[in-house]
């Protein structure tokens, strides 16, 4: 036991250095990021996606990428959320729930459209059950392109929101 303790004190912490700070986003996003004081409560909303983006969001908050170290934490209720991560094209059945979720989120709120489908409907553009892109239903502050976007890109967007 003493040998193990000696080794721990001798080696110290072993971790990769944090990546450089993110580029500042648009001025209105930077003002909201400052109001959040480096911590953001995140609510994920699936507006009609294929679940590819949700898998990548799960990876972003998993132990490998660990978005929580940059101040982003997933919450279960939109009433506790500062950030809405919206995935997929907004279907007709999800348009009103998305509006209600947006209305329930606390101010200052930030909406992040995750994935090509959320940005411009992707493969589902023109489908009969699709209302439109996320920006057609609620105001979008930040977009993460990709089908599906990599967890590193999602974390980069969250770092812009938290400013960390």
N, C-alpha and C positions, 0 to 999 in steps of 0.2 A: 504494500500500500504506500509506503514511504517513497519507493522508487517511482511509482506512478505520479505521486504528487510532485516529486522533484522534477520529473520530466515535464509535467504541465507548466510549472513555474519557469523552467529553463527555455522551453519552446515558445510559450506565450500564445497569443491568438493567431490562428492561421485562417485568413480569409482573403478573398480577392478584393482589390480596391474598388470603390464605387465608380461607376462611369461618370464622365463630366456632366455638369449641370445641363439641363435641356435648354434649347433655344427658346427665348420668350415668344409666346404666341401673339395673336392680335391684341391691341391695347385693352379692349373691353374684357378679354379673357384674362389678361394679366391683372386687371383690377379685381376681378372675382377671385382669382387665385390668391391674391394678397388678403382678401377678406376671409378666405378659408384657413389662413395661417398655417399652411403646410400639411393640413390633414383633410382628407376627403372621405365622406361616407358614400359608398357606391351602391346603386341598385341596378341590377341587370334586368332588362326588359326584352323578351323575345317577342317581336311583333309579327312573326311569321317566317322565321328562317328555317334552314335545313339542319340546324344545330351544329354546323361546323364552327361557327364563330363562338358559340357557347363553350365548345370543347377548348378552344384556344384561350378564352377568358379564364376558364378553369385552370389551364396550365399557367397563365400569367399570375394567378393567385396561389399557385402550388409552391412546393418547396424549392424547385429549381430556379424559377424566376422571382418569386416572393415579392409581389407588388406591395405588400404591407410595409416593407422596409422603407418605402418612399412615401408613406403616409396615406395610402389608399386602403380602405377596409370595406368589405362587402356587408351590407345590412339587408334585413328581410323586408323592411317596410319603406315605401317611398316617403313617408312622413319623416323618416330619419335621414333621408338621403340628400346629399349635396350634388351628386353627379348621377346622371342616368346614362348607362351604357345600353344603347338600343341596337339590336341586331335584326337583320332581315327586312324585307319589304313589308310595309304596313298593310296587312290584309283588311278587308272590309270589317271583319269581326273584331279586329284589334285596334281600329282607329279611335273609337271612343274610349276604351280602356287606357290607351296611351295618352290621350288628352287628359283624362282624369288622374293618371299617374303623374303627369307633368304638373298639373295644378296642385297636387298633394305634396310635391317636393318642396323642401325648404328653400328660402332665398338666402344667399345668391345661389341659383341652380345652374348647372352646366349640363348640356346634352351632348353626348359623344355618339356619333353614328359609326358603328363598327362593322366593317365589311362592305364589299361592293354593292350588295343587295340593299343595305340601309342607305347608301349614298345615292344610287340611281336605279334601284330595283334589280340590277344584274340580270340574271337569267329569267327572272319572273316579270320583266317589263312587259306591259300590255296584257297580262293575264286578267281574266274576268274577275277573279277574287281579290285583286290587289288594288288598294286605294291609291298607293303611290309610295314615294320614298319618305324617309323619316322627316326630311325638311318640308315636305308637303303637308304634314300634320302638326308638327311642333317645331319651334325654332332650334336649329342645330348650331352649336358653337365650335365643334371640332369634329373632324372626320378621320377615320383610320381606314385607308384603302387596303384591299387584298381580298382574296377569296380562297380560304379564310386568311385574315391577317395573322402574322406571326405574333406570338406572345410578346416579343421584344417591342414590336410596334405599338401594341396596346399599352404596354408599360410606359413607353415614350410619351404617349398621349396623356396618360395619367400623371406622369411627372410634369408635363406642361401645366396641368390643372393644379397640382399641389405646389409647384415651384421648387421641388426638391430634386 
